[in-house]
Structures are given as C-alpha cells and as structure tokens.
Amino acid sequence: MELKGKWLVTGLIIAISMACVLSLFASSDPDGLERVAEDQGFAKKAEGQEAIHSPIPDYAVPGIKNENLATSLAGLIGVLIMLGVTFGWAKVLKEKR
C-alpha cells in the first residue's frame, strides 16, 4: 500500500475510534440553543415539531437498548456518512478538472 493509502486508513481508524469511544463522554446537558429555549420558556412549544426527521435523534441509534452501544453506533454512522459525502464531493470536484 502506498503512503497516501496508509495515511487514509490510519486517519479513518482514528476517526472511527474517536467517534465510537469519545462519544460516550459527551455531555448530556442541552446545547446552547436548547438551553436558551429552556431558559426563555419556549422549548415546550417546539417538542414534537421537528423541521426535519432525524434518523438518529439525540445522538443515539433508536431501537438499541444498550445506551452506550446506541451512542457509539451513532458516532460510527456519522463518520461513515461524512466519509461518503467527502469522497463523493471530491469525485465531483476531480471530474470538473
């Protein structure tokens, strides 16, 4: 395997490891926007009114009872989706050259 391919594989392994392991240490506190909505009292109005349906709500794969596994899988799926988007976009840009 050439050097470029080794870096790609190494980077992918690091990204997947970080997504699967570090996601378990994420804070359960609300993010900034959710916190403001709670503080200002309009968070309840938004419940159940998603603009876009999320296939992985609250960063956990639905239907999996083990919370740690559900969170790690959500991280893995996120990495794989971004990998696909990145390579797809790179292919489009390369073809335009």
Rosetta blueprint (number, residue, H / E / L):
1 M L
2 E L
3 L H
4 K H
5 G H
6 K H
7 W H
8 L H
9 V H
10 T H
11 G H
12 L H
13 I H
14 I H
15 A H
16 I H
17 S H
18 M H
19 A H
20 C H
21 V H
22 L H
23 S H
24 L H
25 F H
26 A L
27 S L
28 S L
29 D L
30 P L
31 D L
32 G H
33 L H
34 E H
35 R H
36 V H
37 A H
38 E H
39 D H
40 Q H
41 G L
42 F L
43 A H
44 K H
45 K H
46 A H
47 E L
48 G L
49 Q L
50 E L
51 A L
52 I L
53 H L
54 S L
55 P L
56 I L
57 P H
58 D H
59 Y H
60 A L
61 V L
62 P L
63 G L
64 I L
65 K L
66 N L
67 E H
68 N H
69 L H
70 A H
71 T H
72 S H
73 L H
74 A H
75 G H
76 L H
77 I H
78 G H
79 V H
80 L H
81 I H
82 M H
83 L H
84 G H
85 V H
86 T H
87 F H
88 G H
89 W H
90 A H
91 K H
92 V H
93 L H
94 K H
95 E H
96 K H
97 R L
